[in-house]
Amino acid sequence: MTGIVIFFAAGFAVLGFWHRAIERAQDRRLTEMIRDAQQQGMNQALTQHPQIDRYRCLGCGSCVRACPEKSVLALVEGKSCLVYASHCVGHGHCEHACPVGALTVGLGDTSSRPDIPILSKDLETSVPGVFIAGELGGIGLIRHAISQGIRVIETIAGRVRENKIAVGGRDIIDVLIIGCGPAGVAAALKALDLGLSYLLIAQEDLGGTVRKYPRGKLVLTEPVDLPKYGRMKRTQYMKEELIEMWESLFLKMGIEFRPYVQFTDLDVGSDGSMAAMTSAGALHCRHLVLALGRRGTPRRLGVPGEDSERVLYELVDAADYTHQNLLVVGGGDSALEAAQALAAQPGNRVTLSYRRNTFFRIKERNRERIESLRQDGTVEVLFNSQVKKIESNQVLLAMETEGGGGSCERIIPSDHVFVFAGGEPPYPLLKKIGVRFGGASDSQERAGMEPKGGSLVSSCATA
């Protein structure tokens, strides 16, 4: 009997030692991940991300398992911790999965972020009567944009009913909505639903950034209610389905929409009424909703040959390009998705050029897919490379040599060049009309600069 007790005691001791060894190894691995994230700047988030109350966290791991993007969250020393914060796109599944409410998804403290406009709880800017809805306010995802578009119109409708501002003449509408993406579409439909006088304008066609997505791109929404339509029940819609839905609604409801009109300035009268200066003349309103998005106009490379018609800043349909040499420039999700789509077409030889030494702030599924294509030779990935010159059928790249000890040049055959270098956000325009941003210095306010790397997100103490 004594021998049996000793045998089981020894067995439990071995199991305990083995379990502790596994935990220590896992903590070491996660600590290395955290250090790597910090070195690469991936511990910084640009949009909404998990805010963790470590005192309430149970360490159950529900949030880690619920996250669709890998490596955003991990359990370190028994507590949930942000690791690759830049991978977070704000799905919010982690918040719903937490059984004790120790985690919420949001922007956190934006007081020191010069890339985020200062907004009230009603999404009103520092200019009374001017609201921001959607991605421009730092909150991504289509479902959030739709919800915010609805929310600001409900706030405006309440103010109109209460007559808190001076009523203008008959030519003054209740609300002018600028931008025709998800937030602008929802705002226009809600304004019609609530009986407000309104006008929707945009410098592009209906759909905004969504229309620029590659053909067949799946757009994640999660179930959301769209005014005048009802419940969008599915969790995935293709880009074309969303555009068709919006076009059908606009036609059926007779939405007041003027495409290809650019907003340039704003004059606010002493009575609170506004005159929005546009390429189509002055438009008078009582309230203004900015649903412009953050991308603005495409950022150019500033190299010789960039004005060629072979240089494109969006990929509408990859099927239009077959049996060609194609160069994709950029390292974000748009660039990786374009490279994947082009590589799937017959006979294409795709090269992806990125100026950093690793991908930065991309969805994990895109990272996995491009790595698979890279491994099987379908896509050639050139890190630490920059376009130096674009010629008729080739591109000159400047590249760092292995180890970063020097540089060299390489010529890439290319029939078309797709540039996904981000966009120039409309911050200067917003600051011009009086919208205040958090924490920017005077020089940044004047230049409309975006901070390098976004805001710092605190990580774990073990880092």
C-alpha positions as CSV (number, residue, x, y, z in Angstrom):
1,M,0.0,0.0,0.0
2,T,2.8,2.4,0.9
3,G,4.5,1.6,-2.5
4,I,1.3,2.6,-4.3
5,V,1.0,5.9,-2.5
6,I,4.7,6.7,-3.2
7,F,4.2,5.7,-6.9
8,F,1.2,8.1,-7.3
9,A,2.8,10.9,-5.3
10,A,5.9,10.6,-7.6
11,G,3.6,10.6,-10.6
12,F,1.8,13.7,-9.5
13,A,5.1,15.4,-8.8
14,V,6.4,14.6,-12.2
15,L,3.1,15.8,-13.8
16,G,3.2,19.1,-11.8
17,F,6.9,19.7,-12.8
18,W,6.0,19.0,-16.4
19,H,3.0,21.3,-16.3
20,R,5.1,24.1,-14.7
21,A,7.8,23.6,-17.3
22,I,5.2,24.0,-20.1
23,E,3.8,27.1,-18.5
24,R,7.3,28.7,-18.2
25,A,8.1,27.8,-21.8
26,Q,4.8,29.3,-23.0
27,D,5.5,32.5,-21.0
28,R,8.9,32.8,-22.5
29,R,7.5,32.4,-26.0
30,L,4.8,35.0,-25.4
31,T,7.4,37.4,-23.8
32,E,9.4,37.1,-27.0
33,M,6.3,37.8,-29.1
34,I,5.6,40.9,-27.0
35,R,9.2,42.1,-27.5
36,D,9.0,41.4,-31.2
37,A,5.7,43.3,-31.4
38,Q,7.3,46.3,-29.7
39,Q,10.3,46.3,-31.9
40,Q,8.2,46.1,-35.0
41,G,5.8,48.8,-33.7
42,M,3.0,46.2,-33.9
43,N,2.0,46.8,-30.2
44,Q,0.4,50.1,-31.4
45,A,-3.2,50.3,-32.5
46,L,-4.7,52.8,-34.9
47,T,-8.4,52.0,-34.5
48,Q,-10.5,50.4,-31.8
49,H,-8.9,47.6,-29.8
50,P,-9.3,45.7,-26.5
51,Q,-9.1,47.6,-23.3
52,I,-8.3,45.1,-20.6
53,D,-9.0,45.4,-16.8
54,R,-6.3,43.0,-15.5
55,Y,-7.8,43.1,-12.0
56,R,-11.1,41.7,-13.2
57,C,-9.6,39.3,-15.8
58,L,-10.0,35.6,-14.8
59,G,-7.4,34.3,-17.2
60,C,-10.0,31.9,-18.8
61,G,-8.7,32.6,-22.3
62,S,-12.2,33.1,-23.8
63,C,-11.2,36.4,-25.5
64,V,-8.1,34.8,-27.0
65,R,-10.1,32.0,-28.5
66,A,-12.8,34.3,-29.8
67,C,-10.5,36.6,-31.7
68,P,-10.6,36.0,-35.5
69,E,-7.2,37.7,-35.9
70,K,-4.3,35.6,-34.5
71,S,-1.9,36.9,-31.9
72,V,-3.8,40.1,-30.9
73,L,-4.4,38.7,-27.5
74,A,-2.6,36.1,-25.3
75,L,-2.6,34.8,-21.8
76,V,0.6,35.9,-20.0
77,E,1.1,34.9,-16.4
78,G,-2.6,34.0,-16.2
79,K,-4.0,37.3,-17.5
80,S,-5.2,38.5,-20.9
81,C,-2.7,40.8,-22.6
82,L,-2.4,42.7,-25.9
83,V,0.4,41.5,-28.0
84,Y,0.1,42.4,-31.7
85,A,-2.4,45.2,-31.1
86,S,-1.9,46.5,-34.7
87,H,-3.6,43.3,-36.0
88,C,-6.8,44.2,-34.3
89,V,-9.6,45.5,-36.5
90,G,-12.2,45.8,-33.8
91,H,-14.5,42.8,-34.5
92,G,-15.5,42.9,-30.8
93,H,-15.8,39.1,-30.4
94,C,-13.4,39.2,-27.5
95,E,-15.6,41.6,-25.6
96,H,-18.7,39.4,-26.1
97,A,-16.8,36.3,-25.0
98,C,-15.5,37.7,-21.7
99,P,-17.7,36.2,-19.0
100,V,-16.9,39.0,-16.4
101,G,-16.8,42.1,-18.5
102,A,-13.1,42.6,-18.0
103,L,-12.6,43.6,-21.6
104,T,-14.1,46.3,-23.7
105,V,-13.3,47.3,-27.3
106,G,-12.8,51.0,-28.0
107,L,-10.3,53.7,-28.8
108,G,-9.1,54.2,-25.3
109,D,-7.6,57.5,-24.3
110,T,-7.3,59.6,-27.5
111,S,-6.3,62.9,-25.8
112,S,-2.7,62.5,-27.1
113,R,-3.6,61.3,-30.6
114,P,-3.3,63.9,-33.3
115,D,-4.8,61.5,-35.9
116,I,-8.1,61.3,-34.0
117,P,-10.6,64.2,-33.9
118,I,-11.9,65.2,-30.5
119,L,-15.6,64.1,-30.4
120,S,-18.3,64.4,-27.8
121,K,-20.4,61.4,-26.7
122,D,-22.8,62.4,-29.5
123,L,-19.9,62.3,-32.1
124,E,-20.0,66.1,-32.4
125,T,-16.7,67.9,-33.2
126,S,-15.3,71.0,-31.6
127,V,-17.4,72.9,-34.2
128,P,-21.0,73.0,-32.9
129,G,-23.3,71.3,-35.3
130,V,-20.5,69.4,-37.2
131,F,-20.5,65.6,-36.6
132,I,-18.2,62.8,-37.7
133,A,-19.4,59.3,-38.4
134,G,-17.5,56.2,-39.5
135,E,-13.8,55.6,-40.0
136,L,-12.7,59.2,-39.9
137,G,-13.4,59.2,-36.1
138,G,-11.1,56.2,-35.7
139,I,-13.7,53.4,-35.6
140,G,-13.4,50.9,-38.3
141,L,-15.7,48.2,-39.7
142,I,-18.9,48.7,-41.8
143,R,-21.3,47.8,-39.0
144,H,-19.8,50.5,-36.8
145,A,-20.0,53.1,-39.6
146,I,-23.7,52.3,-40.2
147,S,-24.5,52.5,-36.5
148,Q,-22.7,55.9,-36.2
149,G,-24.4,57.3,-39.3
150,I,-27.8,56.4,-37.7
151,R,-26.7,57.7,-34.3
152,V,-25.7,61.2,-35.4
153,I,-28.9,61.7,-37.4
154,E,-31.0,60.7,-34.4
155,T,-29.1,63.3,-32.4
156,I,-29.7,65.9,-35.1
157,A,-33.4,65.0,-35.4
158,G,-33.7,65.5,-31.6
159,R,-32.1,69.0,-31.8
160,V,-34.3,70.0,-34.7
161,R,-37.4,68.9,-32.8
162,E,-36.3,70.8,-29.7
163,N,-35.4,73.8,-31.9
164,K,-32.2,74.4,-30.0
165,I,-30.7,76.4,-32.9
166,A,-32.0,79.3,-34.9
167,V,-34.1,78.2,-37.9
168,G,-32.8,79.5,-41.2
169,G,-34.5,80.4,-44.3
170,R,-36.3,78.0,-46.6
171,D,-33.1,77.3,-48.6
172,I,-31.4,75.9,-45.5
173,I,-31.6,72.1,-45.1
174,D,-31.5,70.3,-41.7
175,V,-28.4,68.3,-42.5
176,L,-25.8,68.1,-45.2
177,I,-24.0,64.7,-45.3
178,I,-20.6,64.5,-46.9
179,G,-19.3,61.1,-48.0
180,C,-21.2,58.1,-49.5
181,G,-19.7,55.1,-47.8
182,P,-21.5,53.0,-45.2
183,A,-21.8,55.9,-42.7
184,G,-23.1,58.4,-45.2
185,V,-25.5,55.9,-46.8
186,A,-27.0,55.0,-43.4
187,A,-27.2,58.7,-42.4
188,A,-29.1,59.6,-45.6
189,L,-31.5,56.8,-45.2
190,K,-32.1,57.7,-41.5
191,A,-32.6,61.3,-42.3
192,L,-35.3,60.4,-44.8
193,D,-36.8,58.0,-42.3
194,L,-37.0,60.7,-39.7
195,G,-38.4,63.4,-42.0
196,L,-35.4,65.7,-42.0
197,S,-34.5,67.8,-45.0
198,Y,-31.1,66.6,-46.2
199,L,-28.6,66.3,-49.0
200,L,-25.9,63.7,-49.5
201,I,-22.8,64.8,-51.5
202,A,-19.5,63.0,-52.3
203,Q,-16.5,63.5,-54.5
204,E,-17.0,60.0,-55.8
205,D,-19.8,57.6,-56.7
206,L,-22.1,55.7,-54.3
207,G,-20.2,53.3,-52.1
208,G,-17.1,55.4,-51.4
209,T,-14.1,53.2,-50.3
210,V,-16.2,50.1,-50.6
211,R,-16.6,50.6,-54.3
212,K,-12.8,50.7,-54.7
213,Y,-12.5,47.2,-53.2
214,P,-11.4,44.4,-55.6
215,R,-14.3,42.6,-57.3
216,G,-15.7,39.7,-55.3
217,K,-14.1,41.0,-52.0
218,L,-16.0,39.7,-49.0
219,V,-17.0,42.5,-46.7
220,L,-17.6,41.5,-43.0
221,T,-20.5,43.3,-41.5
222,E,-22.1,41.1,-38.8
223,P,-25.9,41.5,-38.6
224,V,-26.9,45.2,-38.5
225,D,-30.1,47.2,-39.2
226,L,-30.0,49.5,-42.2
227,P,-32.7,52.2,-42.3
228,K,-35.4,51.7,-44.9
229,Y,-34.1,48.2,-45.6
230,G,-34.2,46.3,-42.3
231,R,-31.9,43.7,-40.9
232,M,-28.8,42.8,-42.8
233,K,-28.8,39.3,-41.4
234,R,-25.7,37.7,-43.0
235,T,-22.2,38.1,-41.7
236,Q,-20.6,38.3,-45.1
237,Y,-21.5,40.3,-48.2
238,M,-19.6,40.7,-51.4
239,K,-18.7,44.3,-52.4
240,E,-21.0,44.1,-55.4
241,E,-24.0,43.0,-53.2
242,L,-23.6,45.9,-50.9
243,I,-23.3,48.4,-53.8
244,E,-26.3,46.9,-55.5
245,M,-28.3,47.0,-52.3
246,W,-27.5,50.7,-51.7
247,E,-28.2,51.7,-55.3
248,S,-31.6,49.9,-55.2
249,L,-32.5,51.6,-52.0
250,F,-31.5,55.0,-53.2
251,L,-33.5,54.6,-56.4
252,K,-36.5,53.2,-54.6
253,M,-36.5,55.9,-51.9
254,G,-35.5,58.8,-54.1
255,I,-32.5,59.7,-52.0
256,E,-31.1,63.2,-52.6
257,F,-27.6,62.4,-53.7
258,R,-25.1,64.4,-55.7
259,P,-21.9,62.5,-56.6
260,Y,-18.6,64.1,-57.8
261,V,-19.0,67.2,-55.6
262,Q,-16.0,68.1,-53.5
263,F,-16.3,69.8,-50.1
264,T,-13.7,72.5,-49.7
265,D,-14.5,74.8,-46.8
266,L,-17.1,75.8,-44.2
267,D,-18.5,79.1,-43.0
268,V,-20.5,79.3,-39.8
269,G,-22.9,82.2,-39.3
270,S,-23.5,84.0,-36.0
271,D,-26.9,82.2,-35.8
272,G,-25.3,78.8,-36.1
273,S,-26.3,78.2,-39.7
274,M,-23.6,76.9,-42.1
275,A,-22.5,77.5,-45.6
276,A,-20.6,74.5,-47.0
277,M,-18.3,75.5,-49.8
278,T,-18.2,72.9,-52.6
279,S,-17.1,72.5,-56.2
280,A,-20.9,72.9,-57.0
281,G,-21.2,76.1,-55.0
282,A,-22.3,77.0,-51.5
283,L,-24.8,74.6,-49.8
284,H,-26.6,76.0,-46.7
285,C,-27.4,73.7,-43.8
286,R,-28.1,73.7,-40.0
287,H,-25.9,70.6,-39.3
288,L,-23.1,68.9,-41.1
289,V,-22.1,65.2,-41.0
290,L,-18.6,64.3,-42.2
291,A,-18.5,60.7,-43.3
292,L,-15.4,61.1,-45.4
293,G,-13.3,58.1,-44.3
294,R,-9.6,58.3,-43.5
295,R,-8.0,57.3,-46.7
296,G,-8.6,60.4,-48.7
297,T,-6.7,60.7,-52.0
298,P,-4.2,57.9,-52.8
299,R,-0.7,58.6,-51.6
300,R,1.8,58.8,-54.5
301,L,5.3,57.5,-54.6
302,G,6.9,60.6,-56.0
303,V,9.1,58.8,-58.5
304,P,9.8,59.3,-62.2
305,G,7.2,57.6,-64.5
306,E,4.5,57.5,-61.9
307,D,2.1,59.5,-64.2
308,S,2.0,56.6,-66.6
309,E,-1.4,55.1,-67.3
310,R,0.1,51.8,-66.4
311,V,0.3,52.9,-62.7
312,L,-2.9,52.2,-60.9
313,Y,-4.1,52.9,-57.3
314,E,-6.9,50.4,-57.0
315,L,-7.7,47.0,-58.3
316,V,-11.3,46.6,-59.4
317,D,-11.3,43.3,-61.2
318,A,-8.2,41.0,-61.1
319,A,-9.7,39.0,-64.0
320,D,-8.8,41.9,-66.3
321,Y,-5.1,41.1,-66.0
322,T,-3.8,37.8,-67.3
323,H,-0.4,36.5,-68.6
324,Q,1.3,39.7,-67.4
325,N,4.2,40.8,-65.3
326,L,2.6,42.8,-62.4
327,L,4.2,44.7,-59.5
328,V,2.2,45.5,-56.4
329,V,3.7,48.1,-54.1
330,G,2.7,48.2,-50.4
331,G,2.5,46.0,-47.3
332,G,-1.0,46.5,-46.0
333,D,-4.1,44.4,-46.4
334,S,-5.1,46.1,-49.7
335,A,-1.7,45.3,-51.2
336,L,-1.6,41.7,-50.1
337,E,-5.2,41.1,-51.2
338,A,-4.4,42.6,-54.6
339,A,-1.3,40.4,-55.0
340,Q,-3.3,37.3,-54.1
341,A,-6.1,38.1,-56.5
342,L,-3.7,38.9,-59.4
343,A,-1.7,35.7,-58.7
344,A,-4.8,33.7,-59.0
345,Q,-5.3,34.7,-62.7
346,P,-3.8,32.6,-65.5
347,G,-0.2,33.3,-66.5
348,N,0.5,36.2,-64.2
349,R,3.9,36.7,-62.6
350,V,3.4,38.8,-59.5
351,T,6.0,40.7,-57.4
352,L,5.2,42.4,-54.2
353,S,7.5,45.2,-53.1
354,Y,7.4,46.5,-49.5
355,R,9.8,49.1,-47.9
356,R,9.9,47.4,-44.5
357,N,11.5,44.2,-43.5
358,T,8.3,42.6,-42.5
359,F,4.5,43.1,-42.9
360,F,3.0,45.6,-40.6
361,R,-0.6,45.8,-39.4
362,I,-2.2,43.2,-41.6
363,K,-4.9,40.6,-41.0
364,E,-3.5,37.2,-40.0
365,R,-5.3,35.4,-42.8
366,N,-3.7,37.7,-45.3
367,R,-0.3,37.0,-43.7
368,E,-0.8,33.3,-43.9
369,R,-2.1,33.4,-47.6
370,I,0.8,35.6,-48.9
371,E,3.3,33.4,-47.0
372,S,1.9,30.3,-48.7
373,L,2.1,32.0,-52.1
374,R,5.6,33.1,-51.4
375,Q,6.7,29.6,-50.4
376,D,5.3,28.0,-53.5
377,G,6.8,30.7,-55.7
378,T,3.5,32.1,-56.9
379,V,4.3,35.6,-55.6
380,E,7.8,37.0,-55.1
381,V,8.0,39.2,-52.0
382,L,10.7,41.8,-51.9
383,F,11.1,43.3,-48.4
384,N,13.3,46.4,-47.8
385,S,12.6,47.6,-51.4
386,Q,11.4,50.9,-52.8
387,V,10.4,52.0,-56.3
388,K,13.0,54.3,-57.7
389,K,11.8,54.7,-61.3
390,I,8.9,53.4,-63.5
391,E,9.7,52.8,-67.2
392,S,7.6,51.6,-70.1
393,N,7.9,47.9,-69.3
394,Q,10.0,47.7,-66.2
395,V,10.5,49.2,-62.8
396,L,13.8,50.0,-61.0
397,L,13.8,49.1,-57.4
398,A,16.3,50.2,-54.7
399,M,16.9,47.4,-52.3
400,E,18.8,46.8,-49.1
401,T,21.3,44.0,-49.2
402,E,21.0,41.1,-46.9
403,G,21.9,42.1,-43.3
404,G,21.2,45.8,-44.1
405,G,24.9,46.5,-44.8
406,G,24.4,48.2,-48.1
407,S,22.0,48.7,-51.0
408,C,21.6,47.6,-54.6
409,E,19.3,48.1,-57.5
410,R,17.1,45.6,-59.3
411,I,15.0,45.8,-62.4
412,I,11.6,44.1,-62.3
413,P,9.7,43.5,-65.6
414,S,6.3,45.0,-65.2
415,D,3.3,45.6,-67.5
416,H,1.3,47.3,-64.7
417,V,2.2,48.7,-61.3
418,F,-0.4,48.7,-58.5
419,V,0.3,51.2,-55.8
420,F,-1.2,50.7,-52.3
421,A,0.7,53.2,-50.3
422,G,-2.3,54.4,-48.2
423,G,-4.1,57.7,-48.6
424,E,-3.7,61.3,-47.6
425,P,-6.3,61.7,-44.8
426,P,-8.4,64.8,-45.0
427,Y,-7.0,66.2,-41.7
428,P,-5.9,69.5,-43.1
429,L,-9.4,70.2,-44.4
430,L,-10.9,69.3,-41.0
431,K,-8.4,71.6,-39.2
432,K,-9.1,74.3,-41.7
433,I,-12.8,74.4,-40.7
434,G,-12.0,74.3,-37.0
435,V,-12.1,70.6,-36.0
436,R,-9.7,70.0,-33.1
437,F,-7.6,66.9,-32.8
438,G,-6.0,65.4,-29.7
439,G,-2.5,66.1,-28.5
440,A,-1.1,67.6,-31.7
441,S,1.6,70.2,-31.5
442,D,1.2,73.5,-33.2
443,S,3.4,72.4,-36.1
444,Q,1.4,69.2,-36.5
445,E,-1.8,71.1,-36.5
446,R,-0.6,73.3,-39.2
447,A,0.7,70.4,-41.3
448,G,-2.1,68.1,-40.6
449,M,0.3,65.3,-39.8
450,E,-0.5,61.8,-38.7
451,P,1.6,60.5,-35.8
452,K,4.2,57.8,-36.7
453,G,2.8,54.4,-35.7
454,G,-0.4,55.6,-34.1
455,S,-1.0,55.6,-30.3
456,L,1.0,53.6,-27.8
457,V,-1.0,50.7,-26.3
458,S,0.3,49.5,-22.9
459,S,1.3,45.9,-23.0
460,C,2.2,43.4,-20.3
461,A,4.6,44.0,-17.4
462,T,6.6,41.0,-18.5
463,A,7.6,42.8,-21.7
